Amino acid sequence: MRPTTRYAKSGDYSIAYQVVGDAPLDLVYVPGFVSHVEHAWEDPDFALFLGRLASFSRLILFDKRGTGLSDRVPVQKLPTLEERMDDVRAVMDAAGSEKAALFGVSEGGPMSMLFATTYPERISALVLYGTYAKLRTAWASSSWTSKTVYSLVICNRSFTRWVRLRSFRWPPWFVMVVNADTSSPMPELSI
């Protein structure tokens, strides 16, 4: 059974979130560049990962503004890191979480670090994975630019999922170029 998707209000935007599990520890999963709380459960490997996190916590997942099921953001009003960080607070408030461990992945890492320094009383732990303290090309002007490019290598099993997810409400400024060699076990996907 999939968790229910709810919405938290962060300024003028509705932020999609889910709560899974009922252990005493609240764990907020702060996603990377792109997420979709409902379609995350379709990937067996990621669903297993989320299930394991929920086995020892009350796992709180969310889609950052402009991604997944959260409200779209006009290209002229791309959010700052501070605005995205405030989405974490809004989701925690809506989920009834006074204090939580943050698990920041990739682009979710800087948001998690900023949240931890802004609201230290609301953090029980900070876990960072595959992230950075500063990414000059992406955050130089406090917003994404059309010239920001990421490359990623994924296995064949996940390749179809990534291509399929491209059609699920990704931001209008997001461009993905698929460069796949089907004879290779590891196609390249540039986004």
C-alpha positions in Angstrom: 0.0 0.0 0.0 1.4 3.4 -1.0 1.4 6.2 1.5 -1.1 9.1 1.2 0.2 12.3 -0.4 -0.6 15.4 1.5 0.2 19.1 0.9 2.0 21.6 3.1 1.7 25.4 2.4 5.0 27.2 2.0 4.3 30.8 1.1 2.2 30.7 -2.0 3.2 27.2 -2.9 1.8 23.7 -2.0 4.5 21.2 -1.3 3.6 17.5 -1.7 4.7 15.2 1.1 4.2 11.7 2.5 4.7 10.2 6.0 5.6 6.5 6.2 6.3 4.5 9.4 5.6 5.2 13.0 8.9 4.8 14.9 9.8 7.5 17.5 12.6 9.1 15.3 11.4 11.5 12.6 13.6 11.4 9.5 13.1 13.9 6.7 14.4 12.7 3.4 15.5 15.9 1.5 15.7 14.8 -2.2 18.2 15.8 -4.8 17.6 17.6 -8.1 14.3 15.8 -9.1 11.8 13.8 -7.1 8.2 12.6 -7.3 6.9 11.1 -4.1 4.4 8.8 -5.7 6.5 7.5 -8.6 9.4 6.9 -6.2 7.5 3.8 -5.0 7.5 2.3 -8.5 11.2 1.7 -8.5 11.7 -1.5 -6.6 15.2 -0.7 -5.4 14.2 2.8 -4.2 11.0 1.5 -2.6 13.1 -1.0 -0.7 15.4 1.7 0.4 12.5 4.0 1.6 10.9 1.0 3.3 14.1 0.3 5.2 14.3 3.9 6.3 10.7 3.8 7.4 11.4 0.6 9.4 13.3 2.5 12.1 11.7 6.0 11.7 8.7 8.0 10.8 10.0 8.9 7.3 8.9 12.2 5.8 9.3 12.5 2.1 8.5 15.6 0.0 8.8 17.0 -3.5 10.6 20.4 -3.6 8.7 23.3 -5.1 8.7 23.0 -8.8 9.2 19.3 -8.9 7.0 16.2 -8.7 3.5 16.9 -7.3 4.5 20.2 -5.7 3.3 23.4 -7.3 5.1 24.6 -10.4 7.4 27.6 -10.2 7.5 30.2 -13.0 10.9 30.4 -14.6 11.0 34.1 -13.7 10.6 33.2 -10.0 12.9 30.2 -9.5 13.3 29.7 -5.7 16.4 30.6 -3.8 18.1 28.1 -1.5 16.5 29.9 1.5 13.0 29.5 0.0 13.6 25.8 -0.7 15.0 25.4 2.8 11.8 26.9 4.1 9.8 24.2 2.3 11.5 21.7 4.7 10.1 23.7 7.7 6.7 23.8 6.2 6.6 20.1 5.6 7.9 19.3 9.1 5.2 21.6 10.6 2.4 20.0 8.5 3.6 16.5 9.4 3.7 17.5 13.1 7.4 17.0 13.4 9.0 19.3 16.1 12.4 17.7 15.7 13.9 15.4 13.1 17.0 14.0 11.6 17.6 15.4 8.1 18.9 13.1 5.3 20.1 15.4 2.5 21.0 13.8 -0.8 22.8 15.6 -3.6 21.1 19.0 -4.1 19.2 18.3 -0.9 22.4 18.5 1.1 22.9 22.3 1.0 19.2 22.8 1.9 19.7 20.4 4.9 22.9 22.2 6.0 21.2 25.6 5.8 18.1 24.3 7.7 20.4 22.8 10.4 22.1 26.2 10.9 18.9 28.2 10.7 16.8 25.9 13.0 19.4 23.9 15.2 16.7 23.3 17.8 14.6 21.3 15.3 17.5 19.0 14.3 18.4 15.7 16.0 20.9 14.7 13.4 22.2 15.6 10.0 23.0 12.9 7.4 24.5 14.0 4.0 25.0 11.7 1.0 26.6 12.6 -2.4 26.3 16.3 -1.7 28.4 19.5 -1.7 28.7 22.6 0.4 28.8 24.9 -2.6 28.2 24.4 -6.3 29.2 27.5 -8.2 27.6 26.9 -11.6 24.2 26.1 -10.1 23.9 28.5 -7.3 26.1 31.5 -8.5 23.0 33.6 -9.1 20.8 31.9 -6.4 18.9 30.1 -9.1 19.3 27.5 -11.8 20.4 28.6 -15.2 19.7 27.1 -18.6 23.4 26.3 -18.9 23.5 24.1 -15.8 24.1 20.5 -17.0 24.4 17.3 -15.0 25.6 14.0 -16.2 24.6 10.7 -14.7 25.3 7.1 -15.5 22.6 4.6 -14.7 22.1 0.9 -15.2 19.7 -0.5 -17.9 17.1 -1.5 -15.3 16.8 2.1 -14.2 17.2 3.7 -17.6 13.5 3.1 -18.6 12.3 4.5 -15.3 14.4 7.7 -15.8 13.1 8.3 -19.3 9.5 7.6 -18.1 9.8 10.0 -15.2 10.9 12.8 -17.6 7.2 13.1 -18.5 6.0 13.5 -14.9 5.8 17.3 -14.3 9.4 18.1 -14.3 10.1 21.8 -14.3 9.6 23.6 -17.7 13.2 24.7 -17.7 14.5 21.2 -17.3 16.0 19.6 -20.3 17.2 16.0 -20.5 19.2 14.6 -23.4 19.3 10.9 -23.6 22.5 9.4 -25.0 22.1 5.7 -24.8 24.2 3.0 -26.3 21.9 0.0 -26.0 24.8 -2.5 -26.6 26.5 -1.2 -23.4 25.3 -2.4 -20.0 25.7 1.2 -18.7 24.0 3.8 -21.0 24.8 7.4 -20.3 21.9 9.8 -19.4 22.8 13.5 -19.5 20.3 15.8 -17.9 
